[in-house]
């Protein structure tokens, strides 16, 4: 897992009760949702810490929902970090990660918010290879693709864990090694959502694209580029009707 330089924004302010307001370009997809993962994270932390669940939360939603890039998981992790500070708990990352795992397989990694390798269902975290400066384009054909449906459609076993070097000197070297690997969920995702194949084809046709793959269980796909500026320019060539973003990574390799 690596973290792109784009995401939602979560604000937390003191309050007697617990509330969540959602706005932003992707907010409509969460309209009517009464048990948002952000609220579940807040309640879980309050219960674990034995404190009242008091906070006024505001989520500015940029990322598409149910899109395979961990947006909801990152929002939950942001809630844990923000409320750890707001409530003065002073909990270390490892203790927050224990609460995070019950919220979702990707949430512990998002608490850390740094590149890592994930094992098990997501609870076994190890260091990622050293990442070089790299550009990334993300795109989603604005189709929600629920993860459980993709797993139900999958047939056969999973690929063996990849053998990776300790790091890469440049984006081209990283893309060359990753080109030998794949995403075992890509075929069932395309079967359920043919626009995934269209997105992958569009990414691979972009000038400077080093590698294109589906992210997680889809429908978002990504492409790697030599630098962030190349990715910014390439993203503008994708269909305007799609959600699209280009830039660099957050954290090491940024």
DALINRA-V160963 format. One record per residue. D_LAST is the distance of its C-alpha to the last C-alpha in whole Angstrom. Layout:
d_last=D_LAST
d_last=D_LAST
//
This chain:
d_last=14
d_last=10
d_last=9
d_last=9
d_last=8
d_last=12
d_last=15
d_last=18
d_last=19
d_last=22
d_last=24
d_last=27
d_last=30
d_last=33
d_last=36
d_last=39
d_last=38
d_last=35
d_last=34
d_last=31
d_last=31
d_last=28
d_last=28
d_last=25
d_last=25
d_last=25
d_last=28
d_last=31
d_last=30
d_last=30
d_last=33
d_last=36
d_last=34
d_last=36
d_last=34
d_last=30
d_last=28
d_last=27
d_last=30
d_last=31
d_last=28
d_last=30
d_last=33
d_last=32
d_last=31
d_last=34
d_last=36
d_last=34
d_last=34
d_last=38
d_last=37
d_last=38
d_last=35
d_last=35
d_last=32
d_last=32
d_last=28
d_last=27
d_last=25
d_last=23
d_last=22
d_last=20
d_last=20
d_last=23
d_last=25
d_last=25
d_last=23
d_last=21
d_last=18
d_last=19
d_last=19
d_last=22
d_last=21
d_last=18
d_last=21
d_last=23
d_last=21
d_last=20
d_last=24
d_last=24
d_last=22
d_last=23
d_last=27
d_last=26
d_last=26
d_last=28
d_last=31
d_last=30
d_last=30
d_last=28
d_last=27
d_last=25
d_last=22
d_last=24
d_last=27
d_last=25
d_last=24
d_last=28
d_last=28
d_last=25
d_last=27
d_last=30
d_last=28
d_last=26
d_last=25
d_last=21
d_last=21
d_last=21
d_last=18
d_last=17
d_last=18
d_last=16
d_last=13
d_last=11
d_last=11
d_last=15
d_last=18
d_last=20
d_last=24
d_last=27
d_last=27
d_last=24
d_last=25
d_last=24
d_last=21
d_last=20
d_last=17
d_last=14
d_last=14
d_last=11
d_last=9
d_last=8
d_last=6
d_last=7
d_last=9
d_last=11
d_last=14
d_last=16
d_last=19
d_last=22
d_last=26
d_last=27
d_last=29
d_last=28
d_last=29
d_last=30
d_last=28
d_last=32
d_last=33
d_last=31
d_last=32
d_last=36
d_last=36
d_last=34
d_last=36
d_last=36
d_last=34
d_last=31
d_last=29
d_last=29
d_last=25
d_last=23
d_last=24
d_last=20
d_last=19
d_last=18
d_last=14
d_last=14
d_last=13
d_last=12
d_last=12
d_last=16
d_last=17
d_last=15
d_last=16
d_last=20
d_last=20
d_last=19
d_last=21
d_last=24
d_last=23
d_last=24
d_last=24
d_last=27
d_last=27
d_last=27
d_last=31
d_last=32
d_last=30
d_last=31
d_last=34
d_last=34
d_last=32
d_last=32
d_last=30
d_last=27
d_last=28
d_last=28
d_last=25
d_last=24
d_last=26
d_last=25
d_last=21
d_last=23
d_last=24
d_last=22
d_last=21
d_last=19
d_last=18
d_last=17
d_last=18
d_last=19
d_last=20
d_last=21
d_last=19
d_last=21
d_last=25
d_last=24
d_last=24
d_last=21
d_last=20
d_last=16
d_last=16
d_last=13
d_last=13
d_last=12
d_last=10
d_last=9
d_last=12
d_last=14
d_last=13
d_last=14
d_last=17
d_last=18
d_last=18
d_last=21
d_last=23
d_last=23
d_last=26
d_last=26
d_last=28
d_last=25
d_last=22
d_last=19
d_last=15
d_last=13
d_last=9
d_last=6
d_last=5
d_last=5
d_last=5
d_last=5
d_last=4
d_last=0
//
